[in-house]
Amino acid sequence: MHPQHIRAALTCLGLLMTYSGFVQAQPFGVFDVRAAGMGGVGVATGARYATFNNPALLTTTEEQREWFLMVPGMGRQRGDPDDLKDKLATFKRAANTLDAGPTIANRDAALASLNAMGDGIYRESGNSAILLAIPSRLLSAAAYIHIYDWANARASVVGDNLSDPANPQYTSRIEHRGAQVLENGITAAKSISGTGWRRQLAVGFNVKFLFIEGYGYSEDVRVAKTGIERNQYSGNAAFNLDIGVLKEFGVWKLGLMAKNLFSGSFEYGNTGDYFDIAPQLRAGFAYQSRRTVFEFDLDLMRNQGSGFDSATQMAALGVEFKPWRWLALRSGYQQNLTGTQLGTASLGLGIAFGFLALDIAASHSKEQDGAHAQLGIQF
C-alpha cells in the first residue's frame, strides 16, 4: 500500500476525531465472543475478530494455519432494571380483578400497580454472524454476514381515569423502539513495511452494505407486551465503510477503529423518531505476550443511546490468559462514562479441539445480563 494511501486513511481518522463532538451514533457494540468475555475490548488484539473491532488486526496472526470460519457466533442481552415486565403483568391481573369486581379496594390496587410502572424501561439486544477470516502478515482478507438488533419498551403512564371503578378509563401506553441491521461485507488489511512511523504499522478496511429496519409503535397498556413485534417497520439500505489502524511496539499494541464513516438517519417505524448510524471512534491499548493479554479500550466520542436508553461512552478493561494452547480464560469489565448505567462484568472461555473451536461468554450487571456462544473451524 502506497504511503499516500496510508496518510489519507490517517487523515480521515483525524477528521473523524474532530467531527466526533457533533455526531450521535449508536453504541459501538460487542459482536464477538472473545470481546464479550473481556468486557468488550478488541481494538488492539484479536486477529480472528478483526472485522468487528479493527480490520487492521487481520495482519497480526502468528500462526501458519490461521484461516478461521465462524459458523456461527451468537449473543443475546436482556435487561429489566425497573422490573417493567413483572409490573406490567401485575397491573394486568389487578385490572382484570377490577373488571370482575368494581370495588374501591380493587380500583386502588389497579391504580397503585399502574403507577408503579412509572417510566420503567425494558431492553433487549442481540446479534448473529457468519465469518471467514484469513489473517496474514502479507495481505489479509475476510468476508462476513452479520445481523444485530436492539429494542426498548418504555411505560408511559399518564391521563388514566379510574374515579368510577365500574368504568375505568386507561390512556397509558407501552411505547416500543427498535432496529435490526443486516451487514454484508468484506475486509482487507495490509502491513506497512518501512522505517520511522511506518514501521510495524497496519491499515484495514471494511466495505459493507447495510439493510436497516426501524421499528416503532405504542400499545394500550391493557394488552401490551414488553417484547417488540417486528411487523411495523420502515426499511432502508445503505453503503458504509470502516477504517482501522494498528501500530505495534513489540508486545505493546495501539489500535484505532472508525466505524460507519458515512452518516445516516433512520426512522423508528412511522413514529417521527430517528436513530443514527454514524461514525463511531474507539481506541485500544494492549500488552500481548505469548500467554497473556491485557487491553484497555475507550470510546473517543459520546454515542447515542439505543431506543429510549441514555447516551454511552464506554471504557473497558479485559484480560485473556492461555495456560495451554487449547484453552483461553477471559475476564473483563465495562463502564459507561456518561449517564447512570452501572458497570458490567464478564467472563469467557475458549476451548480448541483440533480444527474445532468453541467459545462462550457471559456478562452481568444489576441492569442487564448477556450470553454469547460461538462455534469455529480453524484450518
N, C-alpha and C positions, 0 to 999 in steps of 0.2 A: 504494500500500500504506500502510495506516494506521501511524503511528508506534508505536502499541501493539503491532502485529504485529512490527515490527522489534525492539522491546525484548524481546518474547517470544522471538524467534529468538536474539538475543544472550544472553539468559538461559539458554536451552538449551545454547548453546555453552559458557557459563561453567560450568554444571553438569557438562558432559561433561569439561571440563578437571579439575574436582575429582574426578570419578569415574574418570578415566583410570588412576590408580595401582592400581586394583583389577581392571582388565579386561585380558584377554589375547586380543586379536583377531588375525585373520590379517594378514599384511603388507599394506600399503596397495596395492601392485601398480602396475605400469606397463602401461597398457592402450591407449595410442595411440602412433602412430609418432613424432610430434613429441617427446613426453616420452621415448620410448625413445632418441632420438638426443641428448637433452640431459640425460642422467644420471638421468632420472626426474622432473624438475621439471615444474610445470604448474599449481600452485595460484594463482599470481598473474598468469599470462599464458596466452593461447591460447584465444580465444573459441570456435573450432570444436570443441574437445575439452573444453568446459566440463563436459559430463555426467560424464566420467571423473575430473576433477580438482577442479573447483569450479564448480557451476552458476551462480554469480553472474557468472562471466566472460562468459556469453552477452550481457551488456549492453555489452560493451566494443568492439564492432565499429566500425571507422572507415570501412567501405566502404558504398556504397549498394546493392550487389547481393552479399550475402554468404550467401545460402542455400547450404548445403553438404550434399551427400549422400555418405556414405562407403559404398562398395559393392565389396568390404568392406575392413576392416582386419584384419590377422592378425599374430600374433607367436608365436615359439616359443623357449624356452630349454632347454638341456640342460647338465648338469654331472656330471662324474665325477671329483671331486678325489682319490679314493682308488683310481682305476683298477679299480673293482669289476667292471665289465663284462668287462675283459680277464682279470682274476684269476679270475673265475668260469669263463670259457672255458678257461683254463689248468688249473684244477682238474679240470674235466670230462674233458679229454684225459688228465690224469695218472690219474684214477680208471678210465677205460676201459683204459688201459695196464696198470694193476694187475689189473683183471679178466682181461685176456688173459694176463698173466704175473705170477702172485702171488709175486714175489720181494721180498727185504728192500729192495733198492735201489728198486724200483718203489713199495713201501709208503712209504718215506721221502720219495720225490718227491711222492706224493699227499698225505701228511701236511703237508709243507712248503707246498705250494700251497694246501691248505685253511687252514692257519694264516695264510697271507699275506693272506687276505681280512679277517681281524680283525673289526672293527666298521665296515667300509667302507660308505659311503653313495653311492647313485646318485640323481640328481634330474632331473626334467623338469617343465616347466610351459608353459602357452600360453594364448592367447585369440583369439577372433574376434568381430567386431562389425559390425553394420549400423546406421548412424546418420543421421538427418536433423536438422540443426541450423539454426535460424532466429535468428541473433543480431540484436539491435536495441537501440537506445538507449531504446526505449519499453518494450514488453512482449515478452520473448523466450521461445522455446519450443524443445524438441527431443523426439524420440521415438527409441527405440533397442531393439535386441535384442543382448544381449552374453552370450557363453559364455566362461568361463575355467575352467582346471583346474590342478591340481598333483598330483604323485605322487613318492614316495620309495621306494627299495628299500634295505634295510639287511641286512648279513650278521650272522647270529647264530651264531658258531662256538663250540660247546660240547658236551661229552659224547661226542665221537666215539671209537670204539674200533677201532684198526687194528693191534692187537697180533698178530692172526692174519692174515697177508697173503691167505690163501685165503678168509677170511670177514670182510671189513671191515664194521664197523657204523657207519653215518653217522647222526648225530642233528642235525647242524647244519641251519639253515634260512635261507632268504631271506625276510625279512618285508616286506610291502608296506602302504603307507598312501597314500591319495589321495582327491581330491574333484573334482567337477565342479559348477559353478554356472551356471544359466541365469537371466539377468536380463531381464525385460521392463519397461521403464519410460518415464516421461515426465518432462521437465524444464521448469521455468518459472522466470523471473528477472525482476526489476524494479529499475530505478534509482530512487533516492530523491531527490526534489527538496526542498531545504530549506537551512537555514543551520546553522552550527556543526558538530557531529559528523555530521549527516545529509548534509552537502554531499559530492558525489561518492561516495556510498555505494550499494552494491547488495547485494541478497539473492537467493539462488536455492535451489531445492528439486529433488531427485529423488524421485519416488514410484515404487516398484518392487515387483514380485512376483518372488520367487526360487524356483526349483526346484533342490533341492540333492541330490546323490548322494554318499555317502561310501563309499569302497572300503577294505577291509582284509582281509588273509589272509596266510598264510605258505606256503612251498613247500619240499619236500625239496630239499636243495642239489644232488642229482644231476640233477634235472630242472628246476630253477628258471631263470627269466629275470629280467633287471633291469627290463624294461618291465612295466607294470601291465596286468592283464586286467580289463576293466570288466564282468564278468558276475557278480561277487559284491559287492553293494552294498545300502545302505539308502537309501531316498528320503524326502524331506520337502519341504514347501512353506512359504513364509514371506512376510510383507509387511515392507517396510522403508522407511526414509526417510533421505535425506542432506540436509544444510543447508550452504550455503556463503555466505560474506560476503566482499565486496571493498571496500576503501577505497583511493581514488586520491588521490595528492598530485601532480598534474601528471604528470611522467614516472615517478614512483615509485609502486609498487603494493604493497599489503599484503593478502594473502588468508588466509582460514582456512576449512578444509574439515573437516566432521564427517561421516564415513560410517557407515552402519548404526547408527542411533540405538537400535534395538531389538536386544537380545542374544538369542542362541540357541545351544544346544549341539547338535551333530550327531555321530552315531556313524560311525566308520570301519568300515563293514560291520557285522559282528556280533562285533567284537573286544573290546568294552568300553572302547576308547579313543575319545576325543571331540576334536573341533575346534570352535572358537567362531567364529561370525560375530557380531561385537560392535563397539561404537564404535571407530572409528579417527579420530585427530585429527592433522591436518597443517597447518603454517603455511608461507606462502611470501612472500618479499620480493623485489621485482624493480625493475630500471631498464629502461624501454622507450622507445626513441626510434623514429624512422621506419624506421631500418635495423637497429637493434641491440637485442638483449635480453640482459640478464644477470639470472639468477634463482637464488636460494638457497631451498631447501625443507628443512624439518626435521619429522620425526615428533615430536609432543609427548607421546607415550606409547610404552611398550615393548610390542611386538606379539608374539604367539605365533608360533613358527616353523611352517612347513608340514610336516606329517608328522613325520619324525624330525629335522628341522632345528632349530637353536637359535633363540632369540628374536631379534627385529630391532628396531632403532630407527635409521632411515635419515636421513642427511644427504646432500643432493645439491646440486650446482652445475652449472648449464647455461648455454650461450651460443648465441645464434642471430644470424646475420648475413645480411642480404639485400642483396647488391651490386646486384641488379636486382630489379624487381618479381616476375619469374617464377622466381627462384632463391633458395632458403634453404639456408644452410650451418649445421650444428648440431654441437655437441660438448658433452660433459658427463662428470661423474664422480660416483659414488655410493659411500658408505661406511657400513657398518653400525657403529654406535657401541657395540653390545654384542656379546659373543661374539668369535669369532676369524676370521670371514669376511673375506676380502680385498676391497679396493675394486674397483669395476667401472668401466671407461672405455667411452665410447660415442661414435659418430659417426653423423650423419644428413644426409640430402639431400632437399630438396623442390623439385620442378620443376612449373610450371604451363604447360599448353599450351591457351590459350584457356579453355574451360569444363572441361577435364580437369586433374586434379592427381595427380601420382604422388609418393609419399614412401617412402623406405626408411631403415632404420637398422640398425646392428649394435653389439653390445656384447661386451666380452671381459674376463675376469679369469682367474686361474690355476685357478679353481674352476668357472667356468661361462661359456658362450657363448650369445649370443642373436641372432636376426634378426627384423626386422619389415618389413612391406610393406603398402602401402595404396593403393587407387585411389579417387579422389574426383571428384565432379562439382560445380562451383560455378556458381551461377546467381542 
